[in-house]
Amino acid sequence: MAKQQRGLGKGIGALLGSDKDFAPLRQPVGYVHKEVVGQREIQGTADILRIPTDLIEPNPYQPRMSFDQEALEELAESIKTLGLIQPITVRRKQDNKYQIISGERRFRACRLAGMDMIPAYIRDTNDQGMLEMAIVENIQRENLDPIEVAMSYQRLIEECNLTQEQMAIRVGKKRASVTNYLRLLKLPAKLQHDLKVGLLSVGHAKVLLGVEDLKLQEYLCDLVIREDLSVRQLEEKIKKLTEQKKTDTQDVQDLPEEYFKVLELVGRYFENNISLKRNVNGKGTMTIHFGSDDEVKNFLKALEDSNF
């Protein structure tokens, strides 16, 4: 006689039941038992009240510059199914409206989901406190791009009068990390754009910051993207360029006496705006910059008068 199969042999469904058994229990979190703002005095910052969406304003200090629409729509669908699990945080304004401190992405998704009431914590804070909380919360919890992080750090320093050391403590980062992010703002606009959209990594950017020539920075940035260079490969490219430049400089020798005579004679007609380079093999270039047609005519006349 065959033994009756135990629960484990029937699979996990036999132990826990099917998903359908739990569906009725998984109702959206709507904070329906929480009061609507304005019905009573707020007792403390731990209170969660429901606020009409038309009384909520976006955060003017929001460091995030763009929101992924597809991700917002996915979050909106999740909120329709499960409700808003984590309330947003707002502050009261004098015009009986509320301004978001943190949770703007959740706020936008709630509006997409069609919610006319949003659960929120309410905190009292001034503009500086608002700025600090908004930026710190975003830096710590949101996936900001490197330039957004750098700009957030810069705003904390400038608008809250913080030193780099104080700011590093506020955001829970090492000071060296903060300094490295702030240096990204010294990059040309083209490189900052490529950092924002993910074409360039922070590691690449840190290496490029060591290149003084801005045009060369942009050229190397294009090279990284075109050839998919690693940070190490980029360092090797820069090393070779530096060595080549050093070699070229060493090739330029002291000029023989007759070269100075040429510079003196020709320079008379061009206000001495003339340069000459010569390498060890006797090859080189002479560059003349003229300021007017008259300078060239005078020089030509001098050549003709000397029966050159």
N, C-alpha and C positions, 0 to 999 in steps of 0.2 A: 504494500500500500504506500503510495507516494506521500511524502511528508508535505504538510501544508507550508507554503512558502511564507517566510517571515517578511516583516515590513521592509527590511533593508534590501531584500531580493526584488522587491517590487519597484525599487527606485525611490528617489527623493520625493516624488509626488505622493507616494503612499504615506510618507511621514508628515509632510507639510501641507498636503492638499494642492490642488491646482491653483493657478493664478486667479481664476474666476472666483474662487472662494474668498479671496482677499479684496477683490475689486470694490465691493460695497463699502469696505472699511476705509479705503483710500480716498477720502473726500478732500476737496481742496481746502487749504488753510486760508480762511477768509477773515479771521479775527472778528467774526460776526458778533461776538459778545462784548467787544470793546466799544467804548463810547465814541461818538463822533466829536471831533474837535469843536470846542465852543459850548458843549453841553455842561461842562463843569470846569473848575480851575484845575490846572495841571499840578499834580502832587510832586512829581520829581522826574528826573531824566530817565528813570527806568520805566516810566509809563509808556504804553503803546496806545496811541489814539488813531482813529481813522480820519483821514483828511481828504476833503474833496479835491480831485485832481486840478480843478480850475483855480484852487487857492495856492498851488505849489508852483514855484518858479525854479528854473534850472540854476545851477551854481555858476556865477560869473567867474569864479576862480578855478573852474574845472580845468585841470592840466591836460586831460585827454582832448585832442583836437578832432578826432573822428571816431565813429562807432560803426562796427561791422554790421551792416543791415541784416545779413543772413543770420549772424549769431543772435542779433536782437529778436528776430522772428522765431528762432528756435527757443529762446528763453521765454518769449511770449506764449508759445504753445505749452511749455512746461508749466507756466503760471496758470494757464487756463485749466490744466489738469490737476495740479497739486496746490495751486495758490502761491502767494509770495511767502516763502519760508522765512526769509530774513527781512524785516522791515527796513525802510530807509531811515536816514537821520536828517532832520531839518532844524532850522532855527526860525523863531518868530520875527516878523518884520513889523514896523509901525503901522503899515496899512492893512493889518489883519490878514496878511498873506504869509506864506512860509517859503523859505529858500533852502534848497538842498545843500547839505553839508557833505553827505556821502550817499552813494546809491543812485546816481543819475542813470546808469545803465539799467538798473532795475525799474526805475521810474518810467523810462522810455518804453521798456518792455511791457509794463503794466498798462500803459496807455494803448499800446498796440493790441493788448489782450482785451481791451474794451472796459477796463475797470474805471469806475467813476469815484471810488474811494480807495485810498492807499494807506495801509498801516505804517506808522512812523514813530520813531523816538523824537522828542522835541527837546532841543538844548538851547540855552541862552548863551550867546557869545557875540563879541564885537567883530568888526571886519578882519582885524589881524588874527584873532583866534580862529575865525572862520577859514581864512586863507591857510593857516597852519594845519588845521585839522583836515581840510579838504586835500591838500597836497600830500601830507604825510600818509593819510589813509589810502590815497591812490597809489603812491609809490610803493607802499608795503603790500597792497593787495591786488592791484590791477596790472595787467600786462602792457605797460606803457612802452613805446619804442624809445631807443636811446636818446633821441633828441628831445622828446617830451620829458624824459627824466631830467636831462640836463637843464632844460628851461624851467622845470619845476624847482630844481635846486637854486637856479639863478633868481627866481622870484622870491624864494624864501629869504635869500641873502639880502636882496634889494628892498623888498617891501616890508619885511619883518625885522630889518636891521640886525641880522644874525651874522656871526662869523662862520667860517667854514667848519670850525670845531664845534660850535653850538649846533649848527645845522646837522652835522654828522650824528650828533647825539639824538637830535629830534627824530631823524629818520632811521636810526638804528643801523647806520652803516659806518665803515671805517673811513677816516678822513681821506686816505689815499684814494679810495673808490670815488668819493665825492669829487675830489680834485680832478680825477681822470674824466669823469663825466662832464664837468664844467669846461674842460679843455676842448671837448667836441664842438663847442659853440664857436671856436676859433677857426674851424674848417670852412672852406669855401661853400657857398650855398649848394653847389652841385653835389658835393660829398655829403652834406647834411641830408639832402633829399635821398641819396642812395642808402644812407643809414636808416632813414625813416621807413623806406619801403622794403628793407631787407636785402638789398643788392650788395651791401657792404657790411661786414661785421665790426663790432667794437674793437676787436683785436687788430683788424686791418687798419682801422681809423687811428688807433694809437701809434702804429708804425708810421703811417703817413704824416702824423703830426710832427715827426722828427725831420720831415723834408721841408726846407724853408721856402723853396720856389713853389708858388701857388700853381703855376701852369704845370709843373712837373707832378705836383700832387694829383691834379686832375687827370693827367696822362696815365699815371700809375693806377689811379682808381679805375679808369677804363680798361686798363690791362688786366687788373684783378678780375673784373666782371667778364671780359671777353675770354680769358684763358683759364678762368676758374682757379686762380692761384690761391694756395694756402697762405697763412700768415708767414710761415717759414720761407716759402718761395718768394714772397714779396720782399722779405728782408734780404734775401740773396740778390734779388734784382737791384735793390737800392745799394747794396754793398758793391756790386760790380760797377754801377754808375759812378759811385764815389771814387772808386779806384781809378776809373778811366779819366775822370775829371782831374785827379791828382797827377796822373801821368801826363795829361795834356798841359798842365801848368808847368810841370818840370821840363817839358820840351821847349818852352819859351826861354831863350837865352838872352843875355845882355847884348844890346845892339852894338855892332861895330861903329866906328866914328863916322863913316860916310852916311850911315842911315840917319844920324842926327842932323847932318847937313841937309839931307832931303827933307826931313821934317821941318827944319828951319826955313828953307827956301820956299817950299810949297805952302807952308803954314802962313806965310805973310799975306797970301791972297784969300785965306779962308779963316782969318782971325784965330789961327793956330788950332782950328777945330779939325785936327787930323790925328789919326792913330796908326801905328804900325806894329805888326806882330811877326816874329820870325822864329822858326824852330831850329833845332840843332843841325838840321840838314841844309839850312839856308833857304827853306821855303817859308812863305808867309803871306800875309795880306796887308794891304794898305787901305784904310778907310778915310774918305774925306766927306765931311758934312758941310754943305754950303747953305748960306742964309738967303741968297737972292741970285737972280740971273746975272746981276752986275758982277758978282764975285767970280762966276765962271767966265764971263766975257773978259774981265781984267786978266785972269790967269791965261786965257787963250792968247790975248794980245801980247802978254809977256813972252809966251813961247814963240809966237811968230816974230816978234822983234829980235829975239835972240837967235833967229834962224835955226830953230830946233828941228 
